[in-house]
Amino acid sequence: MSYTGQADGEPGAGPMKSGVAIGDLMTGLYTATAILAALEHRHTSGEGQYIDMSLLDCIVATNSYQAQNYFTSGRVPQRLGNAHPNLVPYQVFRGSDADIIVAVGNDAQYAAFCGAIGRPELASDPRYARSGERTRNRGSLVPVIADVMRARTVTEWIPLLEAAGVPCGPVNSMRQVFADPQVRHRRMQVRLPHTAAGEVPAVASPLRLSATPVCYGRAAPLLGEHTDAILQGQLGLSPARIAELRARGVI
């Protein structure tokens, strides 16, 4: 949060949390990878092992290149809004109607970008020609680009930039995400049978496996929905014993 959000002095400045629970999600993903590594070790050695996963460790690891920037320079990362600490221009700009993100990753892309927006002289300007110079001089370059970007709509900019090989994309709302043709083609929204609601929508798994595709059997259970089945099937408790535990308020 210390380096996420608007820069000091900008409207709305201050630490900003991410839109989803990054710590929880990344720990789950790291844990799945650790399990796969342990299984591979078991395949070759026949031995199991204990996996110790920490939310703290995983969120620290997620700092990635921001941590590496600090290690190599000694400078604490600062908030830059939607900008990238190492690449310029690599941020959100406002078109005449909506927001678009531009991701210029190297000098060749920058030259192509300048040509696509009709400002080729910005590519030869020694203040901006090289990536390091653009980063140091972002304060003078970004306002010029922002002014140019406001001249066209996002739907006009995207084909121009894509034709020039410049990565870009609209900033979509959740409604726009699930209306997107590619997202629909990939079937990223599914409907699952639900005990109380009949059917509920859910986000699909991104895993695409040819031999063992993901199966969607049911939605999240109601509170205690499978208690009896688990107590009977896994613990071998009789219906009478389960009824006794329920009468005592144990379950």
N, C-alpha and C positions, 0 to 999 in steps of 0.2 A: 504493500500500500504506500510505502514511503516514496516510491518512484512511479506510482500510477496516479494519474489525475492531471488537472491543469497546472501549469507552471505557476510558481509564486508570482503574485502581481496580476495574474489573469483572473477574470470573473470566475467564481466557483472554485478557486484554488484550494488545495488541501488534499490530504491522502484520500484515495478512492479505492474501495474494494472492487473486486471483479464481479461480474454479473452472475456468476455461478460459483458453487463451492469448490474452488480449484484444489484446495488441500485434500478434501475427501476424494474427489475424482482421480487426482494424480496418484494418491496412495493406493487406490484400487487398481489402477493400471500398472504401477510399479510392482504391486503384490502379485498380479497375474504373471508378470514377467519373471518374478522371483520363483514362483511355483513352477513355471515351465523350466527354468534353469535347474531347479532341484529335481524335477522329474528326469531331466536329461542326465543328471549326475547319477540318479538311481539306476537308470538304464545301463550305464557303463560300469557302475561300482556295486550295485545291489544294495546300497546304503541310503537311508533316508536322512533328513536333517531338519533342524529347527529353523524356521524363518522368523526373523525379528524385524517387523516393519513399524516405522514411526511416522505419524502425521508431520511432526516437526522436521524429520530428516527429509521427507519427500518434498515439503514446501521449500526447504532450503535448496534442495537440488534443482527445483523448478526455476530458481533464479537464473540458471543457465548463463548466457553471455553477459547478463548484467553483473553477475558475480565475477566473471572473468575480467570484465572491464575494470572492476574495483581492484582485483588482484594485481593486474598489470599496470594500472595507473595510480592507484592509491586514492583516486577521486570517488567520492560517494555519488552514486547515480541520482540524478535529480528528475523531478517530474517534467515531462515534455508534452503533456496532453496526448494527442494521437500520433506524435512524431516518433521516429526511430532514433535511438541514441547514436548509431553508427552510420546511418545512411540517410541521404537527403537528395531529392524529396522522396520520403517514404512515410506518407501520412494521409489523413483525410483532408480533402478540399471540398469547398462548397461550389456546386454547379449553380446554374441559374434556377434550378428547381429542387435539387436534392443533394445529398452528400455522396462523394465518390472517394475511394481510397486508391492511391497511386503508390506502387511499390517499385521504385527505381533502385536496382541492386548493384549496378556497376556503371562505369563511365560510358560504355557503349550504349547502354539503355538510356542513360541521361541524354546523350546526343540525339538519340532517336526521339526521346520525349520532347526535347526542345524543338525539333523539327515538326513534330505532330501538333504542338500547340501554337506553331507559327512564330516562335522566338528563337531561331537558330543561333543568334548572336550570344545567347546565354551559354551555349555549349563551348564557345571559344573564349569566353571571358576568363582570364586567368584566376579570378576569384572563385570560379565555380567549375572549371574544367575537370579537376580531379576530385575524387571522392573526399579525401581529407580536407581539401579546401572548401568544398561545399558544406561539410560538417562544421568547420570553423566559421563560415560566413552564412550560416543558415538564416541569421537575423535579417540580412538584406535580401537574400534570394527568395525565401518563402513568401514574403508579401507580394513580390512581383508575380510569382506563379499563381498565388491565390487570386490576384486581380484578373489574370488571364482566364483562369478556370471558371470564374463567375459569368463568363460571356456565353457559355453554351450549356445545354441541358446535359444531364448524366447520360441519357440515351444517345445523345450526339457524341459525347466524348468517348464512350466505351469502344465503339467500332474504330474510331480514329486511332486511339491508343493501342488497341489490339492489333491493328494492321501494322503498326510500327514496332510490334513486339514488346510493348511496355505492359507489364502486369498491372491490372486494375480491376475494380469491381464496384458495384453499388453497395451502399450500406443498407442492407435490407431489414425491414421489420420482421417479426416472427410470422406475420401473415404472408409477407412476400417470400420468405424462405420456403414455406410449405406449399406455395403456389408456383414456385420455380419449376420449369419443365424438367430440368435434370434431377432435382430432388424428388419430383413425382415419378420420374422414370426409374429412379433407384429405390422407390417405394420406402421412403424413410418415415412414413407414417403408417402405422398399422392399427387395426381394431381387434380388441381381445374380448373374449367372453368373460362376463363378470357376474358373480353370484347375485348381487343386489341390483346392479344397473342394467343388466342384460348384455351390454357391450360398451366398452370404453376405448377412447383413442390413446395411443402411446407412440413414443418415438421408437423406431425400429433399431435393431442392432446394426452397426456398420460392418460387422463381420460378414464376408461373403466367402463361403467354403463350398467347393464343388462337390465333395464326397459327403460331407456332414453339414448340410445347411442348418442355420439356426431355426429351431422350431418354436412357435408361439402357441403354447398350450392353454395358458390362462393368464388373467391379469393378477395384480397383487391381491393376496387373500384378505378377507375380512379379519378383524381381530378374533383370534381363537378359532377360525374356521376349520383348521385341520388338527386341532388339539387332540380330539379323540382318536383320529386315525394314527397320529404319531405315537400317542401313548400306548395304543394297542399294537401297532405294527413294529415300533422300534423298542419299546420297553416291555411289551407283552402283558400289559395290565388288562384285567378283565373289565367288562362293562360295569360290573358291580363296584369294583375298586375305583374306577373313574367317577362313578356316581357318588361314591363316598367322599372322594377328594373335592368334588364340586360342591357337595353339601356343606363341607367344612370350610369352603372359601379358599381352598388351596389353589384351585384352578378355576 
